[in-house]
């Protein structure tokens, strides 16, 4: 099997698509690149003063650069005439101009560096802020490494171009214009001869730009895939080692690296061919000038100093012309990276709130689902279908069902982690789509079966929802979650820094910290998504007794697979394939619902069930 990636070869497609179609493709590519280019320029607007200063310094440096060949020609004439005193003055002038040019160049680079870092700072914050505003469903379909690559590698490319490449490109263009003007003033005939290769340079540079942009964009995509693979391998290192699959992962990573290498080599070949070609073409003019200008000097129609000055101007222009390919490469890479960044920035959030939406009204936590259905983006079947369920404030509801029955999905609609495709979800009589998201989510606390902990201290993880919580409140929440004892046993107690995702703690310890984090938020609605799945029976009993007191007066949704946890519920709701098929007490459901009886028999551990008196809960449409 050939693992080499498909590459972008515009010249190969010429044979199959025809010149007219390919030319249209090239023009379209160029237009897109220009649109992205000018959009990137917009990020310089906050730094326009610095940009102006950078251009001023660059222009003055160009003037100094252009004056040196003229002074050099004058020095040669003085040498030829034997005027030593004037020669010393000219030599001092050349030294002074060179020092001034050095100072101007250093100043321009400092200003450009400030602009570059400022653009990166703004763009990175804007990108991160935009990502935070996107709905959870977007991240369900994205690889973390892909997003990280756009926020790092692509941003670096844009930064270097806007901070250095753009000014360098303009400076090179100004040098060419001013140098050409000086050459025409010195000798129009030689100037015209020396500039004959310029149209060819422009055509080659345009062709290079058309080919380079898609190639570089593909390189950026392959690097993003590499980043995603590396991130996945590091995150899943426990699974890799547990199953001794290091070699398999290494082979997979080698394949990804090969794809990056092959595509980068194609881009490198383009650069290796076009950059020297762009640098070679002006040399043809240099050859002509040496012959024609040298002949004029011999014939006496041109002074040696004039020829030297003209030759120095031509050499001065060769540098910018030879580096034109490098500058175009930076521009193409920035355009390719900009396209990937704008792809994210242009992705509008699909979970929105009306402008000026009010906060969620005060209430006790009554939750109502009215004919709610949900289908995930890209799915062919509903995750939820026609759910009608009213849960009175202070009620504890256990959601029970087989895998993929919709338990977690249903509870996720309450804090608007997802939006229902149809129907309405209400909290205390208010449609959750009509209130501000922060006020809604501050009223709901969620504890999942795989709690995420940040690489911060234990106290900072507990107070994540309420950073202003006091030390006493932190300890009370930890005690309620049966976490205080093991926290005190840590090296620095509540100030102990835990590892990434809390991997330095056991599964039960992570879940107890997550429960403490939820409790300190003091929510009116508490969602426990299999929150005791990673604790032993003894710890589960302690947490369950703590939760029994904590849930008093709160509306609680329990998604569990243990009878002892479900025993905390006032009512049990059974789901199957996204529909509510039964509800009631454990004893009633065990007798009346074949599905629930089967779940109890096959899916739930054999534990003593503590019967509770059912609370009136409306379930419509059964």
N, C-alpha and C positions, 0 to 999 in steps of 0.2 A: 504493500500500500504506500503510495507516494504521499508523504506528510508535508511536502513543501506547499506553502500557501499559494492561493491564486493571487497573481500580481496584477497591477494596473499597467498595461502596456498600450498606450494610445497609438503608438506607431504600428503595432500588430493589428489593432482593430481597423486600421486604415484599409486593409485589404478586403475585409468583410463588410464594412459599413459604407465604404465609398467616401471620396474626399468631401462632398458637399455636406453629408451628415456629420462627418467628423469635425469639419470646420464649424458647423453649428454647435456641436458639443463643446468645442474649444471656446467659442465665444460665450456660450452659456456659463462655462466654468470660470472664465475671466470676469464676467459680470458678477457672479456670485462672490468671487474673491474680492472684487472691488467694493461690493456692498458690505461685506464683513470688515474689510479694511477701514472704510470710512466710519463704520459703527464702532470699531475699536478706537479710532481717533477721538470719539466722543468722550472716552474716559479720561482724556487729558484736560477736559474743560475746567475742572476744579484747580488745575495746576497751570492755567494759561499764563500767569505772571512768570512762573519758572520757565515755561516753554519759551516765552518771549526772550527772557534773559539768556536762555541757552542758545537761541538763534542769534542773538546779538553777539554773544561771545564767539560763537562759531563763525559768524560773518567777519568779525574783526580778525580772528585767527586766519581766515582765508585771505583777507587783505594782506596780512603780514606774510603769509606763504607766497602770495602772488608777487609781492615786492622783492623777494629774495632773488628770483631769476633775473629781474631787471637790474638789481644791484650787482649781480654776478657778471652780467654782460658789460656793465660799466667798468667793473674792476678789470676785466680782460682788456678792454680798450685802453685803460690807464697803463696796464702792463705793456701793451703793445707800443704805447707812446713814450714809456719810460718815466711817467709822472709818479714819483714815489709818495709825495705828500698826499695827493688825492687818493692814492691806493690805500694808505693807512686809514684815512677817513671813511672810505667805503667799507673797508674790512671791519672797522668799529661799528659802522651802521648795520652791517649784516649780522654781527654778533648781538647787537642790541635788539634788532628785529626778531632774531631767533629766541632770545630770552623772553621778549614780550609774547611771542607766539606760544612758548612753553607755559607761561602763566595763564594765558587765555584758554589754552587746551585743558589745563588742570582745573581751572574754574568751571569750564563747561562740563567736564566729566563729573564734578561734584554735584552741580545742579542737576545734571541728567540722572545721576544716581538717586538723588532725592525724589525726582519725578517717578523714576522707575519703581522704587519701593512704595511710594504713595499710591500709584496705580495698582500695584499688587495688593496692598493693604485694603484699598477700597473694593477691588474686584473680589478678593477672597471673602471679605465680610458680606458683600452683596450676595455672592453665590451661596455661602453658608446660610444666610438669613432666608434666602429663597427656598433652599432645601428644607429648612425648618417649617416653612409654611405649606409644603406639599403634604398631601394626605398620606395616611399609612399605606394605602393600596399601592402608591407609587413605589415605595421601598420594598414591598413584597415582590416586585418584579425586577428589581435592580440588584446588581452585584456591588457589594461594598467597595471592592477594589476598583471598579470602573468609576465610581463617584470620587474616590480618593485620587485617582489619576487625573481627573479633570481639575480637581482642586489643588493639585501640586504641579505635575509635569506640564499640563496645558497652561496653567497660570504663569509658570516660569517663562515659557516661550513668549507669551503676550507681554510680560513684564520687560524682558530684554529688548524686544522690538520697540515698544513704546518709549522706553527710557533711553535706549542707545541706538538701535537700528534705524529708527525713523529719522532722528537728527543726523545720524551718520549718512543716511541716504540723501537727505537734503543738502548736507554739507558737501558731499561728493558732487552733487548736481551743480551747486553754486560754484565749486572749484572749477568744474568743467566749463561753465558759462563764462566766468571771469577770465580763466586761462585762455579760452578761445578768443575772447574779445581782445585780450592783450596780444595774442598772436596775430590777429588781423591788423591791429594797429602797427605792429612791428613790420610785418611782411604779409600782405594779403595773399600773394601767390603761394608761398610756402604754407600758410594757414589752410588754404583751400585744399592743397595736396594732402596735408597731414590729417584732415578731417574726413577724407573720402571713406575710410572704413566705418565711420560712425553709424550710417544707416544699417550696415550689416550687424553691428553690435546691438542695435536696438531690436532688430528682427530676431536675432538669436536669443537675446534676453527675454523677449516676449514669449518665444517658444518654450524656453526653459521654465518660465513662470507657469505656463499652462500645464506643462507636464509635472512640475514639481509639487503643486498644491495637492492634487489627489493622492500622489505618492506619499507625501508627508502626512496627510490626514490619515492614511492607512497605517503609517508607522505609529502615529499617536494612538490609534485604535488597538494596534497589537501590543503596545506598551501598557495600555489600560488592561488588556486581557492578562498580561504578565503580572501586573499589580494585583489583579483580582485573584489569580491563582496563588500567588505568594501569600496574600492575606488569608485565603481559605485554608491553605496548608498549615499556616501558623495557628489559626483558630482551631483547626481540627486535629492538632498534633496528638492529642490524647487518643482519639479514635485510630489514627494512623499507627501509633505505636502499639495500641491494644491488639490490633489485628496484624501487626508485623507487615504493614504494607508500605514501608519506606521506599522500597525499590519501585513499586508501582507509581507512587507519587513523584519520585525523582524522574521516572520516564515521562510522566505526564508533563512535568515542569520542563524537561528537556525539549519536548515537542513544542511547548509554548515559546521557549527561548529561541528555538529554531525558526519559528514563524516570525519573531521579531527580527532575528538576524537576517533572514532572507529578504524581508521587506525593506529593512534598513540598507542592505547591500544594493537593492535596486535603486533606492534613493541616492545612495552613495555613488553608484555608477552614473546616474544622471548628473550629479554635482561634479564628479570627476571629469566628465566629458565637457559639460557646458562652461564651467568656471574657467578652465584653461583656454577654451576656445574664445571666450569673451576677452580674456587677457591677451590672447595671441593676435587677434584682429588689429588692435591699434599698433602693434609692432610693424605691421605692413606699412603704415604711414611713417613710422620711424625710419625704416629702410629708405623710403622715397626721399625723406628730408635729408638724410645723410648724403645721398647722391646729388640731389638738386641743389641743396644748400651749400654743400662742399664745393660743387662746381662754381657757384656764384661767388664764393669767397676767393677761389683761385682766379676767377675772371676779374675780380675787383669790384663787382657790382654789389657786394655785401661785405660789411666789415666782420672781422673775426669776433668782436664783442657782440655785434648784432646776431650773428649766427649762434654764438654760445648762449645768449639770452633766450633766443627762440628754441634752441635745443633743450635748455633747462625747463622752459614752459611745457614743452612736449613731454619731457620726463615727468614733470609734476602732474600732468594730466593722466599719464599712464597708470599711476597708482590708483586713483578713483575708478578709472575704467576697468582695471583688472580686478578690483574688489567689488565691482558692481554685482557680480554673480553671488558673492557672499551676502551682500546686503539684500539682494532679491531672495536668497535662500531664507534669510531671517524673516523677511516679509511673508513668504509663502508658508513657513512654519507657523508664524503668528496667525495667519489667516486660517490655516488648518485647525490650530488649537482654538481660535476664536469661534469657529463653527461648532466645535464640540461643546464649548462653554455656553454659547448662545442657545444650543439645543436644550440645555437645562433651564437657562433663564427664561426661555420662551415657553416653557411648559407651564401652562396656567394651572393653579390649584383647582381641583374639582370638588373640594369640600370647602365651601365658602359660607360666609355669614353676611347678612345685609349690613350695609354701612350704618354705623350708629346703633347697632343692635344692643338692647339693654342687657343688664346682668340677669341671671336667673333669680327669680323671685324667691323670697324666704319660704321654706316649707319643711315638711317632715320627711319627704322622700317617696311620695306616691309615684309609681311608674306605670305607664300604660302603653301598650302596643296596639295600634289600631290597623288591622288588615295589612300588616307589614310583610313585604317581600324583598328579597335581596338576591341579586346575581352579581358575582364578582366579574370584573372586567376580564374579557377573554374566555370566560367560562360559558358552557352551553346549557347548564342546568342551574336552577335556583338553589342557593344555599339556604334560603328561608322562603316559605310560601304561606301567605295569608295568615300570619300570626295575629291572633286577637287574645290579649292577655292583660289583665289589670291586677297589679300588686299593690295592696294597701300599704300605707306608710308603717314602718316598724315590722313588717312581715319578713320572715326568712324563707326564701324559696330555694329549693334544690332542683337544679336542672340535670336530668338524667337521660341518657340515651347512648346508643352505640356510637362508634367512631364515625365522624363526619355527619352527625345528626343535626348539627347547628347550635350546639350549646354555647361554645365560645363566641360564635358569630352573633348570637342573640344578645349576649351580655355586652359585646363590643359596640352595639348600637346605642347603648345608654350614654356613654361619654363621647359619642360621635367619633369613635375611631374609624368608623365607616358610616356612610349614609345609606338609609334604606332606598332601594330602587323605587318602591312605591309604598304608600301607607305613611303613618305618622307615629313617631315615638314621643311621648310626653313625660316630663318630670314635673310633678306638682302642677299639672294642668297646662303646662307650657310646652309648645313644640320645641324640641331641642335645636332645631335649625333656625329658630328665631331669636336665640339668645347668644351672647358672646361666648365663644368657646372656652376662654380661661375661667369664666365664672361657673360654667357647667362642669368642667373637669376638676375644678377645686372642690366641687360638691360630691365627687365620685372618687373612690380610691380602689385601685386594682392590685391584686396579688396573684401572680401567675404561677404555673407549675415550674417554670424555669426563670426565676427572678434574676434581673440584671442589676449588678452592683457596680458602681464606678470605682476607679482607682483613687479613692480618697479615704479619709478616716472613717471609722465606724460611725462616729457621731454625725459626720457630714452626709453619709448615706441615709441615716435615719431621718435627718432633718431636710432631706431633699425637697419635699413638698412644702415645708415651712422652715426656711432658713433662720427665722427669728425665734424659733422655739428655745426655751430656756433649758438649762442643764437638768433641772428637776423634771421637766416635761419629757425630755429624752429618756431619762431613766424610768419614768412611769410607763412610757410606751414599751420600752425594752422588757420591763418586768411583765407586762400584760402579754407580751409575745413569748414569754419564757426564754428570753435571750440574755437577760442581765447577768446570769451566773457565768456563762461561757465568755461573755464580753469582758467581765472583770478578770477572767483568767488569761486574757490575751496580754502580750508583753507591755503594752501601754494603755490597756483598757479601752475606753471609748476613743482615745486618740491614736489607736493603732491603725496604720495605713494598710489597707487590704489590697491584694493584687488585682490585676485586670479581671473584670467580671466576678470578682470575689472568689477566684479559684484557689486561694489559700485557705478558704473555709470549706467545711463539709456542706453537702446539699441541704441538710436540715438546718444548719446554722444560717445559710443564705436565705432560706425561706423564712426563718424567724426574724431576720433583719428586715426582710421585705414586709412582713406583717407589721413590725414596729413602725416602719416607714409609712404604711397605710394608716395605722392608728393615730399617729401624731398629726395627720392631716385633718382629723376629726370630721370625716365626711358624713353626709346624710345617707349616702348609698355606698355599700361596701360590696365589692365583687371578689370572691375567692375562687379562682380558677384552678382547682386541684391543688390548693395552697398547702396541703399537708402531705403531699405524695412522697416527699423525700425525707420524712421523719419516721423514726421508729414508733412502735405502738405506745411506749411509755411517754415519749415526748409529745406524740399526737394527742394523747389523753390530756396532758397538761395544757397544750395549746387550745384544745377543744373547750376545756373548762374556762380558760381565759376568754376565748371568743364568745362563749355563751353570755358572759357579762358585758363584753364589748358590744355585741350585736343588739343588746337591749335598747330599744328605741330607735334603731337604725333599720333601714330597708337593706336586706342582704341577699345576694344571689350566690349560691354555692354550687360550683361545678365539681363533683367529686365522684370517686369510684370506690369509696369505702362507706360501708353502712354506718360506721360510728360517726363519720363526718356528716353524712346525710341526716343522721338523727337530730342534728341541730335545727333542722328545717321545720317550719310550721306546715308547709305544703310541698309536695313533690310534683314537678311538671315533667312529663315524659315526652321526649321529642324523637321523631323518626323521619329521616330524609327531609329535614327542614320544616316539619309540621308538628304541631302539638297534637298528640294522639291520646293523652290521658293526663289526669291530675287528681291529687287527693293525698290521703295519708298512706303510710307504708302498708299497713294492714289491708286497707281497702284496695290499693293497687295490686298487692300480691294476689288478691282473690279475683279481681275484675280485669286486670290487664295482663294478657299473655306475654306481651313484650317485656313489661316490667318484671314479671315473674322469671322470664328467661334471663334477663339482665342480672337479677339477684342471684339466680342459680349459677350462672356461668361467668359473670363479669365482676361480681362484688365479693370480697373476702367474707368468709363465714365469721361474722362478729355479732355480738348481742346488739339488737336494735332497741333503742329507747323510744317507745311510742310517745308521740306528743299529740295533743289535741289539735285537730285541723283548724286553721283560720280561714274565714270566708275569703276566697279568691276567685274572681270571675275568669273563666276561660270560655270564650265564645267560639262556636263553629265546630265543635266536636261531633 
